[in-house]
Amino acid sequence: MESAIDSVLEGLSKAENVKGVLVADGNGLCIGARGIANPNLAGYVVAVAEQAKDLADASSELPVVKIESETA
């Protein structure tokens, strides 16, 4: 399973205009990070996803959170 996650992270991090990729579980534990994504911020990313979930429909899955910046 680890190699599958690594493969997905590598593929995502090589996409155009992607500077970093972070994947975390529902408890904020970092599963993997590439590029400029800071694994220490996984808990904050999960917190943002939990708040974004309140904006979406009643789906049981967390939304994908995409953060864009002009400076990074």
N, C-alpha and C positions, 0 to 999 in steps of 0.2 A: 504494500500500500504506500509505503514511503516513496518509492520510485515513481508511482503514479502521481502523487502530490507534487514531487519535484518536477516532473514532466509538465504538468499543468502550470506550475509557477513559472517555469522557464518560458513556456509558450506565451503566457500572458505578459511577462516582463519584456519580451522581444517585440511586442506589438508597437505600432507607430504611436509616438507621443506618450508612451507609458514610461514614467520615471521610476515607479516602484509599485510593488504588489504585496499586500498583506492578507493572509487568511487566518482567521481565528475561530475558535469554537464558541458556543453560546455562553460560556463562562468567562470569556476574555483571554483564554490561553492561546498564545500564538502557535499556529500549526506550521506556518512557514512564511518567509518574507524574502523579497528580492529587491534589488535596486536601493533607492533611498528610503524605502519604507522601514520605519523603526519598529522592531518587534516589541519593544517596551511599551508601545502605545496601543497594543492589541485590545486592552480593556476599554480604552476610550473609543476605539472604533466600534466595538460591540455596543457600547452605550449609545453611540450615535445611531447605530442600526436599530436598536430597541426603540428609540424615539421615532425614527422614520417609520417603523412598523405601525405606529399609531396613526400615521397619515395615510396608510394604505388600506386596502380592504381587509376583511377578517381572515386572511390567509394565515396559516400556521407557520409559514417559513419567513425568515428574516429577509428583508430586501437587500439587494446589492447596493453598497454605498460607494459612490464614485466621487472623489474629492479632486477638484481641479484648482490649480493655482497659477497665477501669472509669474510668480517669483521663484518657484522651485524647478 
